[in-house]
Amino acid sequence: MSNDFIKIGNVDLKRSNIKAFGVSSATKAIKKTNNQGFLQSFWAGFKGHFIVETREVGYIFITTFQNDNYTFDEDEINIDRVLASLRS
């Protein structure tokens, strides 16, 4: 891949198409069930017995000149490495 493109997660973006990018954070809620078997966790979904965890997650947002908007959170990518690549 040439230096004209940058790969972030599963997306290839042309550097000259990037209009804006930045870093922010948001609260992410994750639904979990107790470590049960498949049928028990399936039934827990109907009964509403989920454990919901929330945590603060950092993410990068990118807007292109075609008005495509992308977000990549820290679970998908290394934010510092991608920012260094975007700024170079």
Backbone as JSON Lines, residues from 0, in Angstrom:
{"i":0,"aa":"M","n":[0.85,-1.17,0.0],"ca":[0.0,0.0,0.0],"c":[0.9,1.24,0.0]}
{"i":1,"aa":"S","n":[0.54,2.18,-0.79],"ca":[1.39,3.38,-0.9],"c":[1.17,4.3,0.29]}
{"i":2,"aa":"N","n":[1.99,5.33,0.35],"ca":[1.93,6.3,1.43],"c":[0.73,7.24,1.29]}
{"i":3,"aa":"D","n":[0.0,7.16,0.18],"ca":[-1.17,8.01,-0.03],"c":[-2.37,7.55,0.8]}
{"i":4,"aa":"F","n":[-2.33,6.3,1.26],"ca":[-3.44,5.74,2.01],"c":[-3.0,5.42,3.44]}
{"i":5,"aa":"I","n":[-3.96,5.45,4.34],"ca":[-3.72,5.05,5.72],"c":[-4.78,4.02,6.07]}
{"i":6,"aa":"K","n":[-4.35,2.93,6.71],"ca":[-5.28,1.89,7.12],"c":[-5.57,2.06,8.61]}
{"i":7,"aa":"I","n":[-6.84,2.25,8.92],"ca":[-7.29,2.4,10.3],"c":[-8.37,1.35,10.53]}
{"i":8,"aa":"G","n":[-8.1,0.41,11.41],"ca":[-9.04,-0.68,11.6],"c":[-9.18,-1.47,10.31]}
{"i":9,"aa":"N","n":[-10.4,-1.58,9.8],"ca":[-10.66,-2.28,8.54],"c":[-10.89,-1.32,7.39]}
{"i":10,"aa":"V","n":[-10.55,-0.05,7.57],"ca":[-10.86,0.98,6.57],"c":[-9.56,1.54,6.0]}
{"i":11,"aa":"D","n":[-9.51,1.65,4.67],"ca":[-8.4,2.32,3.99],"c":[-8.87,3.71,3.59]}
{"i":12,"aa":"L","n":[-8.18,4.74,4.06],"ca":[-8.55,6.12,3.74],"c":[-7.43,6.79,2.98]}
{"i":13,"aa":"K","n":[-7.8,7.54,1.96],"ca":[-6.81,8.32,1.23],"c":[-6.52,9.57,2.06]}
{"i":14,"aa":"R","n":[-5.25,9.82,2.3],"ca":[-4.85,10.94,3.17],"c":[-5.39,12.28,2.67]}
{"i":15,"aa":"S","n":[-5.41,12.48,1.36],"ca":[-5.87,13.77,0.82],"c":[-7.38,13.95,0.95]}
{"i":16,"aa":"N","n":[-8.13,12.88,1.26],"ca":[-9.58,12.97,1.44],"c":[-9.98,13.29,2.88]}
{"i":17,"aa":"I","n":[-9.03,13.28,3.81],"ca":[-9.36,13.54,5.21],"c":[-9.47,15.04,5.43]}
{"i":18,"aa":"K","n":[-10.68,15.46,5.81],"ca":[-10.94,16.88,6.05],"c":[-10.62,17.26,7.49]}
{"i":19,"aa":"A","n":[-11.03,16.44,8.44],"ca":[-10.83,16.75,9.85],"c":[-10.72,15.45,10.64]}
{"i":20,"aa":"F","n":[-10.01,15.51,11.75],"ca":[-9.95,14.38,12.67],"c":[-9.7,14.91,14.06]}
{"i":21,"aa":"G","n":[-10.06,14.11,15.04],"ca":[-9.85,14.51,16.43],"c":[-10.04,13.34,17.36]}
{"i":22,"aa":"V","n":[-9.84,13.62,18.64],"ca":[-9.95,12.6,19.67],"c":[-10.98,13.06,20.68]}
{"i":23,"aa":"S","n":[-11.78,12.14,21.15],"ca":[-12.77,12.45,22.17],"c":[-12.97,11.19,23.02]}
{"i":24,"aa":"S","n":[-13.9,11.27,23.94],"ca":[-14.22,10.09,24.75],"c":[-15.72,10.05,24.99]}
{"i":25,"aa":"A","n":[-16.19,8.87,25.28],"ca":[-17.62,8.67,25.53],"c":[-17.77,7.53,26.52]}
{"i":26,"aa":"T","n":[-18.92,7.46,27.14],"ca":[-19.23,6.37,28.04],"c":[-19.84,5.24,27.21]}
{"i":27,"aa":"K","n":[-19.29,4.06,27.39],"ca":[-19.73,2.9,26.62],"c":[-20.38,1.91,27.59]}
{"i":28,"aa":"A","n":[-21.59,1.49,27.26],"ca":[-22.29,0.5,28.08],"c":[-22.14,-0.86,27.43]}
{"i":29,"aa":"I","n":[-21.8,-1.85,28.23],"ca":[-21.59,-3.2,27.74],"c":[-22.54,-4.13,28.49]}
{"i":30,"aa":"K","n":[-23.39,-4.85,27.74],"ca":[-24.29,-5.81,28.35],"c":[-23.58,-7.14,28.46]}
{"i":31,"aa":"K","n":[-23.68,-7.73,29.63],"ca":[-23.1,-9.05,29.86],"c":[-24.1,-9.9,30.61]}
{"i":32,"aa":"T","n":[-23.98,-11.18,30.43],"ca":[-24.74,-12.11,31.26],"c":[-23.76,-12.78,32.21]}
{"i":33,"aa":"N","n":[-24.28,-13.39,33.23],"ca":[-23.41,-14.2,34.09],"c":[-22.83,-15.33,33.25]}
{"i":34,"aa":"N","n":[-21.7,-15.85,33.64],"ca":[-21.09,-16.93,32.87],"c":[-21.95,-18.18,33.0]}
{"i":35,"aa":"Q","n":[-22.91,-18.28,32.1],"ca":[-23.85,-19.39,32.11],"c":[-23.76,-20.09,30.76]}
{"i":36,"aa":"G","n":[-24.47,-21.16,30.65],"ca":[-24.55,-21.86,29.37],"c":[-25.37,-21.05,28.37]}
{"i":37,"aa":"F","n":[-25.37,-21.5,27.13],"ca":[-26.06,-20.77,26.07],"c":[-27.54,-20.59,26.36]}
{"i":38,"aa":"L","n":[-28.22,-21.68,26.73],"ca":[-29.66,-21.58,26.96],"c":[-29.99,-20.68,28.14]}
{"i":39,"aa":"Q","n":[-29.17,-20.75,29.18],"ca":[-29.42,-19.9,30.34],"c":[-29.2,-18.44,29.98]}
{"i":40,"aa":"S","n":[-28.13,-18.12,29.23],"ca":[-27.9,-16.72,28.87],"c":[-28.94,-16.25,27.86]}
{"i":41,"aa":"F","n":[-29.39,-17.14,26.97],"ca":[-30.45,-16.78,26.03],"c":[-31.73,-16.43,26.78]}
{"i":42,"aa":"W","n":[-32.08,-17.25,27.76],"ca":[-33.29,-17.02,28.54],"c":[-33.13,-15.76,29.41]}
{"i":43,"aa":"A","n":[-31.92,-15.46,29.87],"ca":[-31.69,-14.26,30.68],"c":[-32.0,-13.01,29.88]}
{"i":44,"aa":"G","n":[-31.77,-13.06,28.56],"ca":[-32.1,-11.92,27.71],"c":[-33.58,-11.62,27.72]}
{"i":45,"aa":"F","n":[-34.4,-12.64,27.74],"ca":[-35.85,-12.44,27.79],"c":[-36.29,-11.94,29.16]}
{"i":46,"aa":"K","n":[-35.63,-12.4,30.19],"ca":[-36.03,-12.02,31.54],"c":[-35.37,-10.72,31.99]}
{"i":47,"aa":"G","n":[-34.42,-10.19,31.19],"ca":[-33.78,-8.93,31.54],"c":[-32.69,-9.04,32.58]}
{"i":48,"aa":"H","n":[-32.07,-10.2,32.73],"ca":[-31.02,-10.4,33.72],"c":[-29.64,-10.18,33.12]}
{"i":49,"aa":"F","n":[-29.41,-8.99,32.65],"ca":[-28.11,-8.64,32.12],"c":[-27.36,-7.8,33.15]}
{"i":50,"aa":"I","n":[-26.06,-7.94,33.15],"ca":[-25.21,-7.06,33.93],"c":[-24.72,-5.99,32.97]}
{"i":51,"aa":"V","n":[-24.93,-4.74,33.29],"ca":[-24.5,-3.66,32.42],"c":[-23.32,-2.96,33.07]}
{"i":52,"aa":"E","n":[-22.2,-2.97,32.35],"ca":[-21.01,-2.26,32.81],"c":[-20.84,-1.02,31.96]}
{"i":53,"aa":"T","n":[-20.44,0.07,32.58],"ca":[-20.13,1.27,31.82],"c":[-18.68,1.64,32.07]}
{"i":54,"aa":"R","n":[-18.05,2.17,31.03],"ca":[-16.67,2.64,31.18],"c":[-16.42,3.73,30.17]}
{"i":55,"aa":"E","n":[-15.44,4.54,30.46],"ca":[-15.04,5.65,29.58],"c":[-14.11,5.1,28.5]}
{"i":56,"aa":"V","n":[-14.44,5.39,27.25],"ca":[-13.67,4.88,26.11],"c":[-13.24,6.05,25.24]}
{"i":57,"aa":"G","n":[-11.95,6.11,24.9],"ca":[-11.46,7.12,23.99],"c":[-11.67,6.67,22.55]}
{"i":58,"aa":"Y","n":[-11.87,7.63,21.65],"ca":[-12.04,7.28,20.25],"c":[-11.53,8.39,19.35]}
{"i":59,"aa":"I","n":[-11.25,8.02,18.11],"ca":[-10.85,8.96,17.06],"c":[-12.02,9.11,16.12]}
{"i":60,"aa":"F","n":[-12.3,10.35,15.74],"ca":[-13.31,10.57,14.7],"c":[-12.63,11.21,13.5]}
{"i":61,"aa":"I","n":[-13.08,10.8,12.32],"ca":[-12.51,11.3,11.06],"c":[-13.66,11.67,10.14]}
{"i":62,"aa":"T","n":[-13.54,12.84,9.52],"ca":[-14.49,13.3,8.51],"c":[-13.75,13.5,7.2]}
{"i":63,"aa":"T","n":[-14.33,13.02,6.11],"ca":[-13.7,13.19,4.8],"c":[-14.39,14.32,4.04]}
{"i":64,"aa":"F","n":[-13.79,14.72,2.94],"ca":[-14.39,15.75,2.08],"c":[-15.66,15.26,1.41]}
{"i":65,"aa":"Q","n":[-15.89,13.96,1.38],"ca":[-17.13,13.39,0.84],"c":[-18.2,13.28,1.93]}
{"i":66,"aa":"N","n":[-17.94,13.87,3.1],"ca":[-18.83,13.86,4.27],"c":[-19.1,12.45,4.8]}
{"i":67,"aa":"D","n":[-18.1,11.58,4.68],"ca":[-18.16,10.29,5.35],"c":[-17.58,10.48,6.75]}
{"i":68,"aa":"N","n":[-18.24,9.94,7.74],"ca":[-17.79,10.06,9.12],"c":[-17.43,8.68,9.66]}
{"i":69,"aa":"Y","n":[-16.26,8.59,10.25],"ca":[-15.76,7.34,10.82],"c":[-15.41,7.57,12.28]}
{"i":70,"aa":"T","n":[-15.66,6.56,13.11],"ca":[-15.2,6.57,14.49],"c":[-14.53,5.24,14.77]}
{"i":71,"aa":"F","n":[-13.43,5.29,15.5],"ca":[-12.68,4.1,15.88],"c":[-12.38,4.23,17.36]}
{"i":72,"aa":"D","n":[-12.83,3.26,18.18],"ca":[-12.56,3.38,19.61],"c":[-11.28,2.63,19.98]}
{"i":73,"aa":"E","n":[-10.86,2.86,21.21],"ca":[-9.57,2.32,21.66],"c":[-9.57,0.8,21.76]}
{"i":74,"aa":"D","n":[-10.73,0.17,21.7],"ca":[-10.78,-1.29,21.67],"c":[-10.42,-1.82,20.29]}
{"i":75,"aa":"E","n":[-10.58,-1.0,19.25],"ca":[-10.29,-1.41,17.88],"c":[-8.86,-1.08,17.45]}
{"i":76,"aa":"I","n":[-8.36,0.07,17.88],"ca":[-7.09,0.59,17.37],"c":[-6.24,1.13,18.51]}
{"i":77,"aa":"N","n":[-4.97,1.37,18.21],"ca":[-4.07,2.08,19.12],"c":[-4.16,3.56,18.76]}
{"i":78,"aa":"I","n":[-4.8,4.35,19.59],"ca":[-5.08,5.75,19.28],"c":[-3.8,6.55,19.06]}
{"i":79,"aa":"D","n":[-2.8,6.37,19.92],"ca":[-1.56,7.15,19.79],"c":[-0.84,6.86,18.47]}
{"i":80,"aa":"R","n":[-0.81,5.6,18.07],"ca":[-0.15,5.23,16.83],"c":[-0.88,5.8,15.61]}
{"i":81,"aa":"V","n":[-2.21,5.75,15.63],"ca":[-2.99,6.28,14.51],"c":[-2.85,7.81,14.43]}
{"i":82,"aa":"L","n":[-2.87,8.48,15.57],"ca":[-2.69,9.94,15.56],"c":[-1.33,10.33,15.01]}
{"i":83,"aa":"A","n":[-0.3,9.61,15.39],"ca":[1.05,9.89,14.88],"c":[1.08,9.7,13.37]}
{"i":84,"aa":"S","n":[0.41,8.67,12.89],"ca":[0.37,8.41,11.45],"c":[-0.44,9.49,10.71]}
{"i":85,"aa":"L","n":[-1.53,9.93,11.31],"ca":[-2.34,10.98,10.67],"c":[-1.59,12.32,10.61]}
{"i":86,"aa":"R","n":[-0.81,12.59,11.63],"ca":[-0.11,13.88,11.69],"c":[1.15,13.9,10.83]}
{"i":87,"aa":"S","n":[1.64,12.75,10.41],"ca":[2.88,12.72,9.61],"c":[2.62,12.93,8.14]}
